[in-house]
Each structure stands twice: as structure tokens, then as C-alpha cells.
Amino acid sequence: MLLHLFVESKVDKNAFKSKTASLGIIAGNLTSNPDIYYLTFSQFAVTNSFKITLANQYLNPSKGNALLLTKEILSESEELNAIKDVNMRNAIKDVTFNILDTYNSYSESEVFKTFMQEVAKFNQTEIVTKELTTAAQKALIAYNALPKYNTIAPYGPLYNAATADYVGSFIGLMGNHINFGYNFPELTGAITQIIARAPFYEKFLNPLHNGDIKKIIIDLRSNGGGAVVDARFISDRFITKNTVFAYQRTREGNGRFNYTPWVEAKTKPHNFGIPANIPIAILTDKGSASMSEITTLMLKSQGNQVVSIGDYSAGATAGLGTVDDFNGGTRDAIAGGKLTFYMPLLAMKDANGVVVEGVGIKPNIYVTPPTDEELYQMASPNFVDRVLNEAINYLSSK
């Protein structure tokens, strides 16, 4: 079960909620304890689902790009010069010239320049502002207002049997010009990314970096892990100092004990993370595996302000891959599929040298797992989540 909040401590109505990529993310302040922020998601796929990545430049074609369309190319096209009626030829040429000019002038428009100014600010601060989202929306509106060159609408009655070949050729050339010359899809992709992903920044990353979040519960129960890159995008934002959080060793042969020496795994503060340490409660259970455990170890290395609450984690940080990865990584069914054989890519132990694999991370505050009766009651809006309750009580005292 992803989230079980007891009725007095539901996340406020302005919380960020999304099921993007089945992520099931919920974040916001608790209504009964507004100084406590709550964050949970079902898997570490946050980077791919919510990260905004913007280039420093858009619509900046390289010199000599063979896919750029010019009026000279159109004027010399066989299809245009094959139109016998001079008036019709000039008229359809003027229409296509105008379409080309309209697209080319977009990069010089005030709306585009304003958008790029806001992009530059975001790349410096990683703060999503109202100005950025407004500029993105206006830039998208302006783009959508450009002539629909690949439909017959802009050509009207000029599109006929005599001009069809030229129009068809123009559409193909214009498509290359827009998509591969100026690379408009890169721009529109960035704009739609901002619009779609802005709420995650506005409701979580912005206040976290600004120091508005004073206490936080990170609920990693039943989170089986996922992309390691999330350590850089999410986990690092709670890091304030460089320190060893674990030791790892990888496979270097097919033998049972063929591993490299233990290597330090260190934390690194994010450029736009928390400005100072805050009390953090991490909730874990037997379903907390892989990146959930790595994140737990990372955050607990930062000091006594971070505690883990709940049950032991899964003890599964080793990771799996293809048969050739690090001489291991297999997950093979044997005995007619009745048994599954695992050969992990690596092994991990915490900063104190305690092995995590197959054991799990011991919580600072142990709370017994829910009983069968409690599992049945979880569907009730009045269900009291003992682990969450323990975390709220702990943070309320800080």
C-alpha cells in the first residue's frame, strides 16, 4: 500500500499528487502538523518523470546546415517553375515565402526572447518561477499560431492540380527546415516539459531549496527502488556534507567470492538542495529496496537529525542486470521455474561496516509491521498508521 495517513494528518489540499509513469507521488504539508512536510513515491523514477532539463540555446541552426530552407532554393525548384501560369506561380510562391518568413522570425520575436531570458535564469537557479511558466505558455501559444504549413489551409484556392507538386515539395522541405534545421521539436519539448513538470518544482523543490520546508517525512515503504540517477536529482538535495555513507564492492569473476576490494561510496551536496540540515524521518519496511536503501544510508550519514522509522529494509541494494554485467547480475529461473537464482552485481555495507545485503537497514525506531487485522483496516479513512504516527510524534518534538 503506497500511503496510509491517519485521518487527522492528511496531506493538505494544495499537495502535489501525480501518477505520472505510475510513480504515485504525493507531497505536501500535513494538515494537522503543517510544519511537517510529507513526501512519498512508489519507485525511483523521479528524474525521468519530473526533471526539467533546458538547453542554453534553441532555434540556433548551425551554419551550412543542408536542411535549412531558403527562398533561393524555393525559387529554383523544378516544381515551382513547372507552374505555367505566371500569376499563379508568383501567388503560391509568395504564400510559401511568407510561411518561411513567419517561422524564421519566431526566433526574433519578443515572446521567444522573453522565454529564453527565463530559461537562462532557471539554468542558474533551478527555481521554477511564475515568470518562467508564463513565458513558456506564451511561447507555446505563439508557436501554435504559426501557419499550419502541412495542411491545405494556408494555400486556400491556390492549392490545385497545377500547384500540388510544388506545395507537396514545399511541405517536405519545410518539415526538414523546422524539425532538423531550426529544431523546433527541441523547443516545444522543453516548453511542454516546463508546463507539465512545474508543479513538482513549485510545490516541493522550490520550497526545499528556499528553506521553507523545516521538517520532512520521506515515506519509502513499499518503494522497491529504481533508477540510480535519482540519487543525484532527489537524494542529494537532502545532503549538506561530503561523507562516506557506505562501502561497495563489485563482481570481478564468476566465483562465489570474486569481488573487488571494498570502495567508499560518498555523499555530495546538490547545488540546489536544502540550505541547512532539517529533521528528517525516513519510513522503511521490508518492501524498501535498492535505491530506497541507498537513499536511507545517504541521508542517515548526514547526522542525528535524520532517523529511520519502521521495519528493517529489504536488504537488496546489490542490483541486477544482464548476464554480462560485472560477471553477474543474472536472475535465472531453475528447476522448471520453481526457483529463481540471483547473482548480484555488487555487495554493500553501511558506513559502520555492517553488511546490508540480505539483512536490511536497522531502523533507529523500530515499529512492528502491521497485523493482518490492520492490513484489512487500511482501506478505512479512520485507519491509524502507527509508523507515520511515530514519525509525526518524533518530528513534533524537534
KEKE-3310 file (N, C-alpha, C; in steps of 0.2 Angstrom, whole numbers, plus 5000, padded with zeros to 4 digits):
npx = (5004:5003:5001:4996:4988:4983:4967:4968:4979:4980:4987:4989:4976:4983:4993:5005:5001:5003:5002:5011:5020:5017:5021:5015:5016:5016:5015:5017:5012:5007:4990:4986:4998:5006:5019:5027:5032:5027:5032:5031:5034:5031:5042:5059:5059:5059:5068:5067:5053:5050:5061:5066:5075:5084:5090:5104:5102:5090:5083:5094:5101:5115:5128:5128:5120:5112:5099:5092:5080:5079:5074:5079:5082:5068:5064:5071:5066:5061:5048:5041:5044:5038:5025:5014:5006:5010:5005:4999:5009:5018:5009:5008:5021:5023:5015:5021:5034:5030:5026:5038:5046:5038:5040:5054:5055:5051:5061:5066:5056:5048:5041:5048:5061:5059:5056:5068:5076:5070:5073:5087:5088:5083:5092:5102:5098:5089:5076:5059:5049:5035:5036:5043:5035:5024:5030:5033:5021:5016:5025:5022:5009:5011:5019:5010:5001:5008:5008:4999:5008:5008:4996:4981:4976:4983:4985:4974:4963:4973:4979:4979:4977:4988:4997:5000:5011:5022:5018:5017:5031:5036:5031:5038:5051:5050:5046:5058:5066:5060:5060:5073:5082:5080:5076:5063:5056:5064:5063:5049:5047:5054:5046:5034:5038:5041:5029:5022:5029:5032:5024:5029:5041:5037:5029:5037:5052:5056:5052:5060:5073:5073:5072:5060:5054:5054:5054:5053:5045:5050:5043:5047:5042:5037:5043:5052:5064:5074:5079:5096:5101:5092:5098:5106:5097:5086:5090:5102:5098:5095:5107:5120:5134:5150:5153:5157:5145:5143:5150:5155:5157:5161:5157:5171:5173:5168:5167:5161:5166:5172:5175:5179:5190:5183:5175:5174:5158:5152:5144:5137:5133:5119:5118:5107:5100:5094:5097:5102:5104:5089:5077:5073:5063:5064:5054:5053:5051:5050:5048:5056:5068:5084:5087:5079:5085:5098:5097:5092:5103:5112:5106:5105:5119:5121:5119:5113:5100:5093:5083:5078:5063:5052:5051:5065:5074:5073:5086:5092:5102:5110:5108:5103:5106:5110:5117:5130:5134:5146:5151:5140:5124:5113:5097:5090:5078:5076:5075:5063:5057:5053:5061:5071:5087:5099:5112:5120:5126:5134:5140:5135:5139:5135:5141:5147:5152:5143:5135:5123:5116:5104:5100:5096:5092:5094:5081:5081:5071:5061:5046:5034:5028:5012:4998:4988:4975:4976:4980:4969:4961:4966:4960:4950:4945:4948:4959:4973:4990:5003:5017:5018:5013:5022:5032:5028:5026:5039:5045:5038:5043:5055)
npy = (4994:5011:5023:5027:5037:5043:5049:5063:5068:5071:5075:5092:5101:5107:5099:5091:5079:5065:5053:5050:5040:5029:5033:5037:5049:5058:5074:5086:5097:5092:5092:5093:5095:5107:5111:5100:5092:5080:5067:5055:5042:5029:5022:5024:5034:5047:5057:5054:5057:5070:5079:5094:5099:5110:5118:5129:5136:5138:5135:5138:5137:5128:5135:5132:5121:5109:5106:5117:5128:5140:5155:5156:5142:5138:5147:5141:5129:5115:5111:5123:5131:5124:5127:5134:5145:5161:5171:5163:5156:5165:5169:5158:5156:5167:5165:5153:5159:5168:5160:5153:5165:5168:5158:5158:5171:5169:5166:5178:5185:5194:5187:5174:5178:5183:5171:5164:5172:5169:5155:5155:5161:5150:5140:5144:5145:5134:5136:5136:5148:5159:5168:5160:5149:5157:5163:5152:5146:5157:5157:5144:5146:5156:5148:5138:5146:5148:5147:5132:5124:5111:5108:5110:5122:5135:5138:5139:5142:5142:5130:5118:5107:5112:5117:5108:5099:5107:5113:5101:5098:5109:5107:5096:5100:5111:5104:5098:5109:5115:5105:5099:5109:5121:5115:5115:5105:5102:5114:5115:5103:5106:5117:5111:5102:5110:5116:5105:5099:5109:5110:5101:5106:5119:5115:5107:5106:5119:5126:5117:5120:5134:5134:5133:5122:5114:5102:5085:5071:5056:5045:5029:5017:5001:5005:4999:5004:5008:5019:5024:5036:5045:5047:5058:5068:5068:5062:5068:5081:5082:5082:5089:5088:5081:5065:5048:5036:5023:5007:4998:4984:4976:4963:4953:4942:4925:4917:4912:4921:4931:4946:4964:4974:4983:4998:5016:5024:5039:5054:5069:5086:5093:5106:5114:5110:5107:5122:5120:5108:5099:5092:5075:5061:5045:5033:5015:4998:4981:4981:4991:4994:4993:5007:5014:5010:5014:5028:5030:5026:5036:5048:5046:5047:5060:5065:5066:5072:5065:5051:5034:5025:5012:4996:4984:4986:4980:4974:4973:4979:4976:4975:4971:4964:4962:4946:4948:4959:4965:4952:4945:4948:4941:4934:4920:4908:4892:4874:4871:4883:4884:4889:4904:4910:4921:4932:4944:4961:4968:4971:4978:4988:4997:5013:5010:4998:4987:4974:4975:4968:4956:4957:4970:4987:4993:5000:5016:5019:5006:4999:4988:4977:4980:4971:4957:4961:4975:4977:4974:4984:4995:5001:5009:5026:5030:5024:5021:5024:5017:5018:5030:5039:5038:5044:5057:5061:5060:5070:5081:5084:5090)
npz = (5000:4995:5003:5019:5028:5044:5049:5054:5049:5036:5020:5014:5005:4994:4990:4980:4969:4959:4946:4936:4925:4933:4945:4957:4966:4980:4989:5001:5015:5031:5037:5050:5056:5051:5050:5046:5032:5020:5010:4997:4986:4974:4967:4962:4950:4947:4941:4927:4926:4931:4931:4925:4911:4902:4888:4884:4872:4859:4843:4835:4822:4814:4804:4787:4788:4779:4778:4780:4774:4760:4752:4740:4736:4735:4725:4714:4712:4703:4703:4706:4695:4686:4685:4674:4673:4676:4685:4695:4699:4705:4715:4723:4726:4734:4745:4751:4753:4763:4773:4777:4781:4792:4801:4802:4808:4821:4830:4833:4839:4852:4862:4861:4865:4878:4884:4883:4891:4903:4904:4905:4918:4925:4923:4930:4943:4945:4950:4948:4942:4942:4932:4922:4919:4914:4903:4896:4892:4884:4874:4869:4864:4854:4846:4842:4834:4823:4805:4798:4789:4784:4780:4770:4772:4773:4760:4753:4739:4730:4731:4720:4705:4697:4706:4715:4715:4718:4731:4738:4738:4744:4757:4762:4762:4770:4782:4785:4787:4798:4808:4808:4804:4811:4822:4830:4837:4848:4855:4858:4865:4877:4881:4884:4893:4904:4907:4911:4921:4931:4943:4952:4955:4960:4971:4979:4976:4975:4987:4996:4993:4996:5009:5015:5019:5034:5042:5038:5032:5024:5015:5011:5011:5004:4992:4980:4974:4960:4947:4947:4945:4951:4963:4962:4958:4967:4980:4984:4987:5000:5006:5015:5018:5013:5014:5019:5016:5014:5009:4995:4984:4969:4957:4950:4944:4941:4952:4968:4978:4971:4971:4970:4980:4995:4992:4995:4996:4993:4999:4991:4991:4984:4972:4972:4984:5001:5011:5024:5038:5041:5052:5048:5045:5039:5032:5032:5026:5024:5011:5006:4995:4987:4978:4988:5000:4998:4997:5010:5018:5013:5018:5032:5035:5037:5049:5066:5065:5056:5055:5054:5053:5057:5050:5047:5032:5015:5012:4999:4990:4980:4966:4949:4933:4916:4910:4907:4914:4925:4928:4933:4939:4935:4934:4935:4931:4938:4940:4933:4934:4947:4956:4959:4954:4960:4955:4962:4956:4964:4981:4997:5012:5027:5033:5045:5043:5043:5036:5023:5013:5011:5024:5028:5032:5049:5058:5066:5075:5079:5073:5074:5061:5052:5058:5052:5054:5054:5041:5034:5039:5033:5022:5027:5030:5043:5048:5058:5055:5062:5060:5053:5062:5073:5067:5065:5079:5083:5075:5079:5091:5088)
capx = (5000:5008:5001:4991:4988:4978:4963:4969:4985:4981:4991:4984:4973:4987:4998:5007:4999:5004:5003:5015:5024:5015:5025:5011:5020:5012:5020:5013:5012:5001:4985:4986:5005:5009:5027:5029:5031:5027:5034:5031:5033:5032:5048:5064:5059:5058:5071:5064:5046:5049:5066:5066:5081:5083:5097:5105:5100:5086:5082:5100:5104:5122:5130:5129:5115:5110:5092:5089:5077:5079:5070:5083:5080:5061:5064:5075:5064:5058:5040:5038:5045:5034:5018:5014:5003:5015:5002:4998:5016:5020:5005:5009:5027:5023:5012:5026:5039:5028:5026:5045:5047:5035:5044:5061:5055:5049:5066:5067:5050:5049:5039:5053:5067:5057:5056:5075:5078:5068:5077:5094:5088:5081:5098:5107:5095:5084:5070:5053:5046:5029:5038:5045:5029:5020:5034:5033:5014:5015:5029:5018:5003:5014:5021:5004:4998:5011:5004:5000:5011:5007:4989:4980:4973:4987:4986:4967:4961:4979:4981:4975:4981:4994:5002:5000:5018:5026:5016:5020:5038:5037:5029:5043:5057:5048:5047:5065:5068:5058:5062:5080:5086:5079:5075:5058:5053:5068:5060:5042:5048:5056:5041:5029:5041:5041:5022:5019:5033:5032:5021:5034:5046:5034:5027:5042:5059:5057:5052:5065:5079:5072:5072:5053:5052:5058:5054:5051:5044:5051:5040:5049:5039:5035:5047:5057:5070:5073:5085:5101:5101:5088:5102:5108:5091:5082:5093:5107:5095:5095:5114:5124:5141:5153:5155:5156:5139:5143:5155:5153:5162:5158:5160:5176:5174:5162:5167:5156:5169:5176:5173:5184:5190:5178:5177:5170:5153:5152:5138:5139:5128:5116:5119:5101:5097:5092:5102:5104:5101:5082:5075:5071:5061:5063:5050:5055:5048:5053:5047:5060:5074:5088:5088:5076:5090:5104:5095:5092:5110:5115:5103:5107:5126:5122:5119:5107:5094:5090:5081:5074:5057:5048:5054:5071:5073:5074:5092:5093:5105:5116:5106:5103:5107:5111:5122:5137:5136:5150:5151:5135:5118:5108:5091:5088:5073:5079:5070:5057:5054:5051:5066:5075:5094:5101:5119:5120:5131:5139:5138:5136:5139:5135:5147:5150:5154:5138:5133:5116:5113:5100:5099:5092:5095:5090:5078:5083:5065:5058:5039:5032:5024:5005:4995:4983:4969:4977:4980:4962:4958:4969:4955:4946:4948:4950:4965:4979:4996:5007:5023:5018:5011:5028:5037:5025:5027:5046:5047:5034:5047:5061)
capy = (5000:5017:5028:5026:5043:5043:5054:5069:5071:5070:5080:5097:5101:5110:5095:5089:5072:5063:5046:5050:5034:5025:5035:5038:5053:5063:5078:5092:5098:5088:5097:5094:5097:5110:5112:5094:5090:5073:5065:5048:5039:5021:5020:5029:5036:5054:5060:5054:5059:5076:5084:5099:5100:5115:5120:5136:5139:5135:5138:5141:5132:5129:5137:5127:5116:5107:5105:5124:5130:5147:5157:5154:5135:5138:5150:5137:5122:5112:5111:5129:5133:5120:5130:5138:5152:5166:5174:5158:5154:5170:5169:5152:5157:5172:5161:5149:5163:5171:5155:5153:5171:5168:5153:5161:5177:5167:5166:5185:5188:5196:5181:5169:5181:5183:5164:5162:5175:5165:5149:5157:5161:5143:5136:5147:5144:5129:5138:5137:5154:5161:5171:5155:5146:5161:5164:5145:5146:5162:5154:5139:5149:5159:5143:5135:5151:5148:5143:5125:5123:5104:5107:5115:5129:5142:5139:5140:5141:5142:5123:5115:5102:5115:5119:5102:5096:5112:5113:5095:5098:5114:5104:5091:5105:5115:5100:5097:5116:5116:5099:5097:5115:5125:5110:5117:5100:5103:5120:5113:5098:5110:5121:5107:5099:5115:5117:5098:5097:5114:5109:5097:5111:5124:5113:5103:5108:5126:5127:5114:5124:5140:5133:5134:5115:5114:5095:5081:5063:5053:5038:5024:5010:4998:5008:4994:5006:5011:5022:5026:5043:5048:5049:5065:5073:5069:5061:5073:5088:5082:5081:5095:5087:5076:5060:5041:5033:5015:5004:4994:4980:4973:4957:4953:4935:4921:4913:4915:4926:4935:4953:4969:4977:4987:5005:5020:5027:5046:5059:5075:5090:5096:5114:5117:5106:5111:5126:5118:5102:5099:5085:5070:5054:5041:5027:5010:4992:4975:4982:4996:4990:4996:5015:5016:5008:5018:5034:5029:5026:5043:5053:5044:5048:5067:5067:5063:5075:5060:5045:5029:5023:5007:4989:4983:4987:4973:4971:4971:4985:4974:4977:4965:4967:4956:4941:4950:4965:4964:4945:4943:4951:4936:4932:4915:4903:4885:4869:4871:4889:4884:4893:4909:4910:4928:4933:4951:4964:4971:4970:4984:4988:5004:5017:5007:4991:4982:4972:4977:4963:4950:4959:4976:4993:4993:5007:5019:5017:5000:4999:4981:4978:4979:4964:4955:4965:4981:4977:4974:4991:5001:5004:5014:5033:5032:5019:5025:5022:5018:5021:5038:5042:5038:5049:5064:5062:5062:5077:5086:5086:5093)
capz = (5000:4995:5008:5024:5033:5048:5046:5057:5047:5028:5016:5013:4998:4989:4989:4974:4968:4952:4944:4930:4925:4939:4951:4963:4970:4985:4993:5004:5022:5034:5039:5057:5058:5044:5049:5044:5025:5018:5003:4996:4979:4974:4964:4960:4943:4948:4936:4921:4926:4933:4930:4919:4908:4897:4884:4884:4866:4855:4837:4833:4817:4813:4798:4782:4788:4772:4779:4781:4768:4759:4746:4734:4735:4733:4718:4709:4712:4697:4704:4706:4689:4681:4685:4668:4674:4680:4691:4700:4701:4709:4721:4728:4729:4739:4751:4754:4756:4769:4779:4779:4785:4799:4806:4804:4813:4828:4835:4834:4842:4859:4866:4862:4868:4885:4886:4884:4897:4909:4904:4907:4925:4928:4922:4935:4950:4945:4953:4943:4944:4938:4925:4918:4917:4910:4897:4892:4890:4879:4869:4866:4861:4848:4841:4839:4830:4816:4799:4798:4783:4781:4779:4764:4774:4771:4752:4750:4732:4726:4730:4714:4702:4694:4711:4720:4716:4722:4738:4741:4739:4750:4764:4764:4763:4776:4788:4787:4789:4805:4813:4808:4803:4817:4828:4834:4842:4854:4859:4860:4870:4883:4884:4887:4899:4909:4909:4914:4927:4935:4950:4956:4957:4964:4977:4983:4975:4976:4995:4999:4992:4999:5016:5018:5022:5041:5044:5032:5032:5017:5016:5006:5012:4998:4987:4978:4971:4953:4943:4952:4943:4956:4969:4960:4957:4973:4987:4985:4989:5007:5008:5017:5019:5010:5019:5017:5018:5013:5005:4989:4980:4963:4954:4946:4942:4942:4958:4974:4982:4967:4972:4971:4987:4996:4989:4998:4992:4997:4998:4988:4992:4977:4971:4974:4989:5007:5013:5031:5040:5044:5055:5043:5047:5034:5034:5029:5028:5020:5003:5004:4992:4981:4979:4994:5005:4997:5000:5018:5020:5012:5022:5039:5036:5037:5056:5070:5063:5051:5058:5050:5057:5054:5050:5043:5024:5011:5011:4992:4987:4975:4959:4945:4926:4911:4912:4906:4919:4931:4929:4937:4938:4932:4938:4931:4934:4938:4942:4930:4936:4954:4960:4955:4956:4959:4956:4962:4953:4969:4988:5001:5019:5029:5035:5051:5041:5044:5029:5022:5009:5014:5031:5028:5037:5055:5059:5073:5079:5076:5074:5072:5055:5053:5058:5047:5055:5052:5034:5032:5040:5029:5017:5031:5031:5050:5050:5061:5053:5068:5058:5052:5069:5077:5064:5067:5086:5084:5072:5083:5097:5086)
cpx = (5004:5007:4995:4992:4982:4974:4965:4975:4986:4985:4986:4982:4977:4993:4999:5005:5000:5005:5007:5020:5023:5019:5022:5014:5015:5016:5016:5014:5006:4997:4985:4993:5008:5016:5030:5027:5031:5028:5034:5031:5034:5038:5052:5064:5057:5061:5068:5057:5045:5055:5065:5073:5081:5090:5098:5103:5095:5085:5088:5103:5111:5123:5131:5125:5111:5102:5088:5086:5078:5075:5073:5082:5073:5061:5066:5072:5060:5050:5037:5038:5041:5027:5018:5011:5007:5011:5001:5004:5018:5016:5007:5016:5027:5020:5017:5032:5037:5028:5033:5047:5044:5038:5051:5061:5053:5055:5068:5061:5052:5047:5045:5059:5065:5058:5063:5078:5076:5072:5084:5093:5087:5088:5103:5104:5091:5078:5064:5049:5039:5030:5040:5039:5025:5023:5033:5026:5013:5019:5026:5012:5006:5016:5015:5000:5002:5007:5005:5002:5009:5000:4987:4977:4977:4987:4979:4966:4967:4982:4976:4980:4988:4999:5003:5007:5022:5024:5018:5027:5040:5036:5035:5049:5056:5048:5054:5068:5066:5060:5069:5085:5086:5078:5069:5055:5057:5065:5053:5042:5050:5050:5036:5031:5040:5034:5020:5023:5034:5029:5025:5039:5043:5032:5032:5049:5061:5057:5058:5071:5079:5072:5065:5051:5057:5059:5051:5050:5045:5049:5042:5047:5036:5038:5053:5063:5068:5080:5090:5102:5097:5092:5105:5103:5087:5086:5098:5104:5095:5102:5117:5131:5143:5155:5154:5149:5138:5149:5153:5159:5158:5161:5166:5178:5168:5161:5163:5159:5173:5173:5180:5185:5185:5180:5172:5164:5152:5146:5141:5133:5126:5117:5113:5097:5095:5098:5105:5101:5094:5081:5071:5069:5060:5059:5052:5051:5052:5052:5052:5067:5078:5089:5085:5081:5096:5103:5094:5099:5113:5112:5105:5115:5127:5121:5113:5101:5090:5089:5077:5069:5053:5051:5061:5069:5074:5080:5094:5096:5109:5114:5107:5104:5107:5116:5129:5139:5140:5151:5146:5128:5112:5102:5087:5083:5076:5074:5063:5053:5051:5055:5069:5082:5096:5109:5120:5127:5136:5136:5139:5135:5138:5141:5150:5152:5149:5135:5125:5113:5110:5098:5094:5095:5091:5088:5081:5077:5061:5050:5037:5027:5017:5003:4990:4976:4970:4978:4973:4959:4961:4965:4951:4949:4950:4956:4970:4985:5001:5014:5023:5017:5017:5032:5034:5026:5034:5048:5043:5038:5053:5060)
cpy = (5006:5021:5027:5032:5042:5049:5061:5072:5070:5076:5085:5097:5104:5106:5093:5081:5071:5056:5045:5044:5029:5027:5035:5043:5058:5067:5084:5092:5094:5093:5098:5096:5100:5111:5105:5093:5083:5072:5057:5047:5032:5018:5026:5030:5043:5058:5060:5057:5066:5081:5088:5100:5104:5117:5127:5140:5135:5139:5142:5137:5133:5131:5131:5121:5114:5107:5112:5126:5138:5149:5156:5147:5135:5141:5146:5130:5121:5113:5118:5132:5129:5123:5135:5145:5156:5169:5169:5156:5159:5171:5164:5153:5162:5169:5157:5154:5166:5166:5154:5159:5170:5163:5156:5167:5175:5167:5173:5188:5189:5190:5176:5172:5181:5176:5162:5166:5171:5158:5150:5157:5154:5139:5138:5145:5137:5130:5139:5143:5155:5164:5166:5151:5150:5162:5157:5145:5151:5159:5148:5141:5152:5154:5140:5140:5152:5145:5136:5123:5116:5102:5111:5121:5135:5143:5140:5138:5140:5134:5120:5110:5105:5116:5113:5100:5101:5113:5107:5095:5103:5111:5100:5095:5109:5111:5099:5103:5117:5111:5098:5103:5119:5121:5113:5112:5100:5108:5118:5108:5102:5114:5117:5103:5104:5116:5111:5097:5103:5113:5105:5102:5116:5122:5109:5106:5115:5128:5123:5118:5131:5140:5134:5127:5114:5107:5091:5074:5061:5046:5033:5017:5007:5001:5003:4997:5008:5014:5026:5034:5048:5051:5056:5070:5074:5068:5066:5080:5088:5082:5088:5094:5081:5071:5053:5039:5026:5013:4998:4990:4977:4967:4958:4946:4931:4917:4916:4921:4931:4942:4958:4971:4982:4995:5010:5023:5034:5050:5065:5080:5093:5104:5117:5113:5111:5116:5124:5112:5103:5092:5081:5064:5050:5034:5021:5003:4987:4976:4988:4993:4995:5003:5017:5015:5013:5025:5035:5030:5033:5048:5052:5046:5056:5069:5064:5067:5070:5054:5040:5026:5017:5000:4990:4984:4980:4970:4969:4977:4983:4975:4971:4968:4961:4952:4943:4956:4962:4956:4942:4947:4947:4935:4926:4910:4896:4880:4869:4878:4889:4888:4898:4910:4918:4928:4941:4954:4967:4969:4977:4983:4995:5007:5014:5000:4986:4980:4973:4971:4957:4952:4965:4981:4993:5000:5010:5018:5012:5000:4992:4982:4977:4972:4963:4960:4972:4982:4977:4981:4996:5004:5009:5021:5034:5027:5023:5021:5023:5020:5028:5041:5043:5043:5056:5065:5064:5069:5082:5089:5089:5101)
cpz = (5000:5001:5013:5029:5037:5048:5048:5053:5039:5025:5014:5006:4993:4988:4982:4973:4960:4951:4938:4931:4931:4945:4957:4968:4974:4989:4995:5012:5025:5037:5046:5060:5052:5044:5047:5036:5024:5011:5002:4988:4978:4970:4962:4952:4942:4943:4930:4920:4927:4932:4924:4917:4902:4894:4885:4878:4863:4848:4834:4828:4815:4806:4793:4783:4782:4772:4780:4774:4767:4753:4740:4731:4732:4726:4712:4708:4706:4698:4704:4699:4683:4681:4679:4669:4679:4686:4697:4703:4706:4716:4726:4730:4735:4746:4755:4757:4763:4775:4781:4783:4792:4803:4807:4809:4820:4833:4837:4838:4850:4864:4867:4866:4876:4888:4887:4889:4903:4910:4907:4915:4928:4928:4927:4942:4951:4949:4947:4945:4940:4932:4920:4915:4912:4903:4892:4889:4884:4873:4865:4862:4854:4843:4838:4834:4823:4811:4799:4791:4779:4780:4773:4766:4772:4764:4749:4743:4728:4726:4725:4711:4699:4700:4716:4721:4720:4729:4742:4743:4744:4757:4766:4766:4769:4783:4790:4790:4797:4810:4813:4807:4809:4823:4833:4839:4849:4859:4862:4866:4877:4886:4887:4893:4905:4912:4913:4921:4932:4942:4954:4959:4962:4971:4982:4982:4977:4984:4998:4999:4995:5007:5020:5021:5028:5043:5039:5034:5025:5018:5010:5007:5005:4992:4985:4974:4964:4950:4948:4951:4948:4962:4968:4960:4963:4979:4989:4988:4996:5010:5010:5018:5015:5015:5016:5020:5018:5010:5001:4986:4974:4961:4950:4943:4943:4948:4963:4977:4978:4967:4972:4978:4988:4995:4993:4994:4996:4995:4995:4988:4985:4977:4973:4979:4995:5009:5020:5033:5043:5047:5049:5046:5040:5036:5029:5031:5024:5013:5001:5002:4988:4983:4985:5000:5004:4999:5007:5021:5019:5017:5030:5040:5037:5045:5060:5069:5058:5055:5054:5055:5054:5055:5046:5035:5021:5011:5004:4988:4981:4968:4955:4938:4921:4913:4912:4911:4925:4933:4933:4935:4935:4937:4934:4935:4933:4941:4940:4932:4943:4958:4956:4958:4954:4960:4956:4958:4958:4976:4992:5008:5021:5031:5041:5049:5042:5037:5029:5018:5013:5021:5032:5033:5043:5056:5066:5078:5076:5078:5071:5066:5056:5053:5053:5048:5053:5044:5031:5033:5036:5024:5020:5031:5038:5052:5052:5059:5058:5066:5057:5058:5073:5074:5065:5074:5087:5081:5076:5089:5095:5085)
residu = (MET:LEU:LEU:HIS:LEU:PHE:VAL:GLU:SER:LYS:VAL:ASP:LYS:ASN:ALA:PHE:LYS:SER:LYS:THR:ALA:SER:LEU:GLY:ILE:ILE:ALA:GLY:ASN:LEU:THR:SER:ASN:PRO:ASP:ILE:TYR:TYR:LEU:THR:PHE:SER:GLN:PHE:ALA:VAL:THR:ASN:SER:PHE:LYS:ILE:THR:LEU:ALA:ASN:GLN:TYR:LEU:ASN:PRO:SER:LYS:GLY:ASN:ALA:LEU:LEU:LEU:THR:LYS:GLU:ILE:LEU:SER:GLU:SER:GLU:GLU:LEU:ASN:ALA:ILE:LYS:ASP:VAL:ASN:MET:ARG:ASN:ALA:ILE:LYS:ASP:VAL:THR:PHE:ASN:ILE:LEU:ASP:THR:TYR:ASN:SER:TYR:SER:GLU:SER:GLU:VAL:PHE:LYS:THR:PHE:MET:GLN:GLU:VAL:ALA:LYS:PHE:ASN:GLN:THR:GLU:ILE:VAL:THR:LYS:GLU:LEU:THR:THR:ALA:ALA:GLN:LYS:ALA:LEU:ILE:ALA:TYR:ASN:ALA:LEU:PRO:LYS:TYR:ASN:THR:ILE:ALA:PRO:TYR:GLY:PRO:LEU:TYR:ASN:ALA:ALA:THR:ALA:ASP:TYR:VAL:GLY:SER:PHE:ILE:GLY:LEU:MET:GLY:ASN:HIS:ILE:ASN:PHE:GLY:TYR:ASN:PHE:PRO:GLU:LEU:THR:GLY:ALA:ILE:THR:GLN:ILE:ILE:ALA:ARG:ALA:PRO:PHE:TYR:GLU:LYS:PHE:LEU:ASN:PRO:LEU:HIS:ASN:GLY:ASP:ILE:LYS:LYS:ILE:ILE:ILE:ASP:LEU:ARG:SER:ASN:GLY:GLY:GLY:ALA:VAL:VAL:ASP:ALA:ARG:PHE:ILE:SER:ASP:ARG:PHE:ILE:THR:LYS:ASN:THR:VAL:PHE:ALA:TYR:GLN:ARG:THR:ARG:GLU:GLY:ASN:GLY:ARG:PHE:ASN:TYR:THR:PRO:TRP:VAL:GLU:ALA:LYS:THR:LYS:PRO:HIS:ASN:PHE:GLY:ILE:PRO:ALA:ASN:ILE:PRO:ILE:ALA:ILE:LEU:THR:ASP:LYS:GLY:SER:ALA:SER:MET:SER:GLU:ILE:THR:THR:LEU:MET:LEU:LYS:SER:GLN:GLY:ASN:GLN:VAL:VAL:SER:ILE:GLY:ASP:TYR:SER:ALA:GLY:ALA:THR:ALA:GLY:LEU:GLY:THR:VAL:ASP:ASP:PHE:ASN:GLY:GLY:THR:ARG:ASP:ALA:ILE:ALA:GLY:GLY:LYS:LEU:THR:PHE:TYR:MET:PRO:LEU:LEU:ALA:MET:LYS:ASP:ALA:ASN:GLY:VAL:VAL:VAL:GLU:GLY:VAL:GLY:ILE:LYS:PRO:ASN:ILE:TYR:VAL:THR:PRO:PRO:THR:ASP:GLU:GLU:LEU:TYR:GLN:MET:ALA:SER:PRO:ASN:PHE:VAL:ASP:ARG:VAL:LEU:ASN:GLU:ALA:ILE:ASN:TYR:LEU:SER:SER:LYS)
# end
